[in-house]
Amino acid sequence: MSTTERYEPEGTSKGTITVVHLYPREMSIYGDRGNTHALAGRIRRHGYTAEVVLHDPGSEFRRDAHLFTGGGGQDSGQARVEADLVAIGPTLKSLADDGVPMLMICGMYQLFGNSFHTVGGQVLPGLGILDVTTRGNDKRMIGPVCLETEFGRVVGYENHSGSTVLGSGQEPFGRVLAGHGNNGEDGTEGARRLNVIGSYLHGPLLPANPMVSDALIAVAAERATGRPFEPADLDDPLATQARERQVRRLVGAR
């Protein structure tokens, strides 16, 4: 059964934006639930009502949502969501094709790809929303990351053994300035198609990188209200200082 939470803004609401967090119990390790908290708080600060739906396996799927999030999980967690993901997968793919914004981290990023090949040789099919293929290996990629992205420099923390390769023509989320990224070899991190972002960056990602939150919210707000995004003038000194300090620590003046 899904749980729904509402976060009201101060003053008159500009509209209601519905955010669905996929599998918060099974796929939300390493603090990935923080991305949904960050989105809800920032939607409210921009003057909109945030309706947050926590989608559990087997519960009714909110296909009318304006934004989706998902996080990382252990193999046991992926097994518990597999049947539900097969059921809602075609709808998720249709929504992604229609431009609905989505942020998928680590395990859910892998499941949004074409397939995951385990160390033991098992092939787990993905949803095919992102043209990426992941293979498990014995090497674990752990540590802080800094990326160059279209949103500016993004920081986070990676912890994954899956090695992901982009298909030809698949755009990455960012280029690695520090860290391992998708596979530690080709300098790419994550993937992006239309308004879907897949990434290995935990942290969680969004609190330190509010410009990514605003890019997702802008699309969601327009879909929710039929009007262009009406942002508030928000000041984020702590997030800015934290991000800039991490950028200086990882890449210096580059």
Residue pairs with C-beta under 8 A, 6 or more apart in sequence:
1 56
1 59
2 53
2 54
2 55
2 56
2 59
2 60
2 62
3 53
3 54
3 56
4 51
4 52
4 53
4 54
5 40
5 51
5 52
5 54
6 49
6 50
6 51
6 52
7 40
7 41
7 43
7 44
7 49
7 50
7 52
8 44
8 49
9 44
9 45
9 46
9 47
9 48
9 49
11 47
12 47
13 47
13 48
13 49
14 46
14 47
14 48
14 221
14 225
14 230
15 48
15 49
15 221
15 224
15 225
15 227
16 48
16 49
16 50
16 51
16 224
17 43
17 48
17 49
17 50
17 51
17 66
17 67
17 217
17 220
17 221
17 224
18 51
18 52
18 53
18 62
18 64
18 65
18 66
18 67
18 224
19 36
19 39
19 40
19 43
19 50
19 51
19 52
19 53
19 65
19 66
19 67
19 68
19 69
19 220
20 53
20 55
20 62
20 65
20 67
20 68
20 69
21 28
21 33
21 36
21 52
21 53
21 54
21 55
21 68
21 69
21 70
22 55
22 68
22 69
22 70
22 81
22 108
23 55
23 56
23 57
23 70
23 73
23 77
23 80
23 81
23 84
23 108
24 33
24 36
24 54
24 55
24 56
24 71
25 56
26 57
26 73
26 77
26 78
26 80
26 81
27 70
27 71
27 72
27 73
27 77
27 78
27 81
27 107
27 108
28 71
28 72
28 73
29 71
29 72
29 73
29 74
29 77
30 71
30 72
30 106
30 157
30 159
30 202
30 204
31 202
31 203
31 204
32 69
32 70
32 71
32 72
32 105
32 106
32 202
32 204
33 71
33 204
34 203
34 204
34 206
34 207
35 69
35 71
35 103
35 105
35 204
35 205
35 206
36 52
36 69
38 204
38 206
38 207
38 210
38 213
39 50
39 67
39 69
39 206
39 213
39 216
39 217
40 50
40 52
41 50
42 206
42 210
42 213
42 214
42 217
42 234
43 49
43 50
43 217
43 220
43 221
44 50
45 232
45 234
46 217
46 221
46 229
46 230
46 231
46 232
46 234
47 230
47 232
48 221
48 224
53 62
53 65
55 61
55 62
57 80
57 81
57 83
57 84
58 84
61 87
61 88
61 91
63 91
63 95
65 100
66 100
66 101
66 220
66 221
66 223
66 224
67 100
67 101
67 102
67 103
67 216
67 217
67 219
67 220
68 92
68 95
68 100
68 101
68 102
68 103
68 104
69 102
69 103
69 104
70 102
70 103
70 104
70 105
70 107
70 108
71 105
71 106
71 107
71 108
72 105
72 106
72 107
72 108
72 160
72 202
73 81
73 106
73 107
73 108
74 107
77 107
78 107
78 111
78 124
85 111
85 127
89 127
92 102
92 127
92 129
93 127
93 128
93 129
95 102
96 102
96 129
96 193
96 194
96 195
96 196
97 194
99 194
99 195
99 219
99 223
100 195
100 219
100 220
100 223
101 195
101 196
101 197
101 215
101 216
101 219
101 220
102 112
102 129
102 195
102 196
102 197
103 197
103 199
103 205
103 206
103 212
103 216
104 111
104 112
104 196
104 197
104 198
104 199
105 198
105 199
105 200
105 201
105 202
105 204
105 205
106 159
106 160
106 199
106 200
106 202
108 198
109 130
109 132
109 164
109 190
109 191
109 198
109 199
109 200
110 116
110 126
110 132
110 134
110 162
110 164
111 126
111 127
112 126
112 127
112 129
112 130
112 132
112 196
112 198
113 126
113 127
113 128
113 129
113 130
113 131
113 132
113 133
113 134
113 164
113 191
113 198
114 125
114 126
114 128
114 130
114 131
114 132
114 133
114 167
115 123
115 124
115 125
115 126
115 133
115 134
116 123
116 124
116 126
116 133
116 134
116 135
116 136
116 162
117 123
117 124
117 133
117 134
117 135
117 136
118 124
118 136
119 136
119 137
119 138
129 193
129 196
130 170
130 191
130 193
130 196
130 198
131 166
131 167
131 169
131 170
131 191
131 193
132 164
132 165
132 166
132 167
132 170
132 182
132 191
132 198
133 164
133 165
133 167
134 162
134 163
134 164
134 165
135 162
135 163
135 165
136 161
136 162
136 163
137 161
137 162
137 163
138 161
139 161
139 163
139 184
140 159
140 160
140 161
141 158
141 159
141 160
141 161
141 163
141 179
141 180
141 184
141 200
142 158
142 159
143 157
143 158
143 179
143 180
144 155
144 156
144 157
144 158
144 178
144 179
144 246
144 249
144 250
145 155
145 156
145 157
145 158
145 176
145 178
145 179
145 180
145 181
145 189
145 200
145 201
145 250
146 153
146 154
146 155
146 176
146 177
146 178
146 179
146 246
146 247
146 250
146 251
147 153
147 154
147 155
147 156
147 173
147 174
147 175
147 176
147 177
147 179
147 181
147 189
147 190
147 201
148 174
148 175
148 177
149 173
149 174
149 175
149 212
151 209
151 211
151 212
151 215
152 211
153 177
153 243
153 247
154 174
154 201
154 205
154 209
154 212
154 243
155 201
155 203
155 208
155 209
155 243
155 246
155 247
155 250
156 199
156 201
156 202
156 203
156 205
156 208
156 209
157 201
157 202
157 203
158 179
158 180
158 181
158 200
158 201
158 202
159 200
159 202
160 200
163 182
163 183
163 184
164 182
164 183
164 191
164 200
165 182
165 183
165 186
166 172
166 182
166 186
166 188
166 191
170 191
170 193
171 191
171 192
171 193
172 182
172 188
172 189
172 190
172 191
172 192
173 189
173 190
173 191
173 192
173 197
173 198
173 199
174 188
174 189
174 190
175 187
175 188
175 189
176 187
176 188
176 189
177 250
177 251
177 254
178 250
178 251
179 189
179 250
181 187
181 188
181 189
181 190
181 200
182 188
182 189
182 190
182 191
182 200
189 199
189 200
189 201
190 197
190 198
190 199
190 200
190 201
191 197
191 198
191 199
192 198
195 216
195 219
197 212
197 216
199 205
205 212
206 212
206 213
207 239
208 239
208 242
208 243
208 246
209 239
209 243
210 234
210 236
210 239
214 231
217 229
218 229
218 231
219 229
221 227
221 229
221 230
222 228
222 229
